[in-house]
Structures are given as C-alpha cells and as structure tokens.
Amino acid sequence: MTKDQLRSVHKLLRNKLSQAQVETLSLNIANQLLTLAIWDYEFYHLFLSITEHNEVNTDYILNILSGKDKHIVISKSDFQTLDMSHYLLTDSTKIKKNRWNIPEPIDGISIDPKQIDVVFIPLLAFDNTGNRVGYGKGFYDKFLAKCRPETIKIGLSFFESAARIADVFEGDIKLDYCVTPEKVYQF
C-alpha cells in the first residue's frame, strides 16, 4: 500500500477506538516499552498526544520517564517551515494547544537535537522494515535528520505492521523499534 492509502486506513481505524480502548492500548504500549534496554540514557524526546486524533496517550511514558529522573524533551511545531524547536520539560513549562490541537511548550530551555538519545515517534502506520507513515508534513524526518545517527528511534502504534510501504522516499528515516500493545518490533 502507499503512504496515502495507509494513512487513510489507519486514521479510520484509530477514530473507531473508544477513549477506554485508547487508554488501555496506551498503557499496554508503555508496559511493552519497559522491556526495552533503553532506560540508561539521559535525554528522551516525547510527543504530547493530540487527544482529538486518538493518538497514543503518552502520559504513561511521561510518568515512566519522570519516575526514572530522565530529561524529557518536547517540541513546538512551525507549520510555515515544517521545523520543530525542542524544549526541556520542567515543572515550570507552560503547555498550550496550538490551532491543530497539538500541546506545545510556550517557551523554555532550548535543547539541540544532537543532545537527544531516544525519540518516541507518533505515527499512523509502519511496515516490516521500519518505514513509517505519519501525517505527511515531514516534521519528524527533518527533526530526525538533525539528531545523531545513533539516536534511538521508537515508533508507537496501536496497530500491527503493514507488509510494505510502496512509496518510501530516500529522505525517509527508518525506525529502530516500533512498539504496539502486543509486540515490540526491532529493525
């Protein structure tokens, strides 16, 4: 299937989930993450969920990271340049939803992408080789290209992998792992 086809199918599947299902599946994903050997790093980039789109609720992962005393990095999106700026999440960080309902920091301590050790990535679909499908704007490809090559890239998905994404581009950056409620895929 193409990215557009997978995007359409998975948006529909995700929209059919009840809020209770989203919470249960999100908790299962967080529990699956605990099985990975990724917890000895310092800087973890986490997306804040768009609840209106039934995204994976990352509050559970946020609690794990906070409990392990990790530096949590969150982003602000610029829809004109399709770039993201990254900020350290602290007790004083003020979060506000932008016009696309993305919770973002208003300001804060800026973090260079090269400092980030692990990135949790929102996505709609992925395939058996670690290719991913997001909303199609390319924010994460631009961001991940600025990270160190050894930065660990972890997709979070409610659904299992597609066999193959037909229209992968040269600039697409693959996942190292994708975590679903039932399984951890390693690429």
N, C-alpha and C positions, 0 to 999 in steps of 0.2 A: 504494500500500500504506500501511497505518497504521504508526505507530511500533512497536506491539507485534508486528505481522507482520514488519517489517524486523528488529527486534531478534531474534526467534526464528530467522529465516533466517540472519542473519549470525553469530549465536552458533554455529549448527551448522557453517557454512562455516569459521569460524575454528578450531573444535575439531577439524576434519578435517585441519588443517595439521600436518605433522610439525615437529619442532624445527628441522631443517635448512631447511625451507621458510620458517619464521618468520624465521630468521637471514638468509637470502638476500633475502627480501622487505623486511625491515627495513633492510638495507644499501642496497638499491635506493632506498628512500624517503629515506634520509639523503643519498644522492647526488643525488636529484631536488631536495632542499631547497637544495643548493649552487647551483642555477641561479636561485634567487630573489634579488631585491635587498633582502634583509632583514638583512644582516650588519653594518650600520653603527650599530646600536642598542646600548644598554648592558645592559638587564635583560631576560632571557629566562626565561619560566616553562616548565618541563618536567615532565611527569608521569613518575614512575618506574613501569616496567611491572609488571603483575601477570602473572608468567610462567605461573601456573596457568591463566590465561584466554587464553593465546596472544596477548597484546597485542603491538603493535608494540614491538620491543626498542629503547628509546630510548638505550641505551648508546652507539650510534653518533653520535647527535645530541649527547649529553653530551660525547663526545670532540671533536666539531667545535667546540662552544661553549668548551670548556676550551682548545683549541688557539688559538682566536681571543681568548682572555683576556676572555671575557664574564662578567657577573654572572649566575649561574644561580640561579633561584628554584624551590623545591619546596614542596609543600603537605602539610598534615596535615588529615584529614577529621574532622568532628564529626558522627556519624550521628544525634545527637539533634536538632541544629539544622539539619542539612544545609548547614552552612557549612564553609569551608576557611580555615585560617590559613596564612600563607606565610612561608617562611624562606629566607635566603640559604644556598646550599650552599657550605660551606667545607671545608678539609682536616680540620677537627675535628668536622664534623657527624656525629652518630651516627644511623644509619638502622636502623629496626626494622619488621618487618611487623606490621600490626595484625591483628585477628581475621578480616578479609576478605582477607588476604594482600596488602594494599596496602603497599608500602615507604614509610615516612614518617620524617621527621626527629623525633627525640625532643624537641628544642628547638633554639634557635639565635637568630640575629639576625632579628627580625621585619621583614617588608617589606610596605609598604602596596600594595594592588593598583594604585593610581594611578601607582606608580613603574614598573610593568611595561610594556615596549614591545611584546613579542611573546609570544604564548601558543601553545604546541603543545598540541592538544586530543585526548584519546583519544576514540574513537567507534566505534560498531558499523556505522553506515551514514550516508549523506548523499545529498542529491538535487542535481539540476542547477542549483538556485538558491542553494545554500549552506546549506540547512537540514540539521540533523544529528540523529542518534539516538544517545544514549548508553545507560547502564544504567537510566535512568528516574528517578533520585533528584533531579535538578535542581541538583547541586553546581556544575556549570560555568555554568549560566545565572545563578545567584546570584553567583558569582565574577566572571564577565564583566561583569555589570551594575555592578560596583564599579570596573572598570577605566576608563581614559579612552576616549572614543569612538574615538580614532584608534589605539588598541592593535590590533595586527595579530593576527588570529585564524586559526590554521592547524590544520586537522584532519589527522589521519594515519590512513590506511585501507589495508588490504591489497586492498580490492575497489573496483571502479569505482562510479560514482554510480547511484542509482536515479533513475528519471524524475521522480518527485514523491512527497513525503511528504504523505499526505492530511490528517493531523490536526495541523498546525502551530498552535501557540498564539501569542498576541500577545506573551507574555513570552519566547519562544524567541529566542535571539541567534544570528544567522547567522554563517557563516564568511566570511573574506576569501579564503582559499585552502583547498583540500584536496589533499594530496599522496598519491599512490598509487605503487606500484612502477613503473608505466608512464607516469604522466601527472601534470601539475600542473593542477588546476582553479582558475581565478580567477573570483571572483563580484563 
